[in-house]
Amino acid sequence: MTVALEVLYIDAEDEWEGIHAGRLSADAITKRRTKLRKLQLSEERRYFPEGVELPAMLIGLATAQASSYFENTFSGESAQ
């Protein structure tokens, strides 16, 4: 899967060059991004058809970090 995703990332980088140069409309960017995401999902499903179950500890850690981020980033905004 690593090689398949590396090829996909090379394609994404090529797409980014077109975006950065201003050669693509917003609609074209959305369509190309969607295409790349579908290709990524296809490769992930090919190598992990049942998905990957993450350990509860990692999910808890990610949830705590996300909560901390949102609290630190957006605290006090509702009062404004």
Secondary structure, DSSP 4 states (H G I P E B T S, - for coil): -HHHHHHHHHHHHHHHHHHHTT-S-HHHHHHHHHHHHHHHHHHHHHH-TT--PPPHHHHHHHHHHHHHHHHHHHTTSTT-
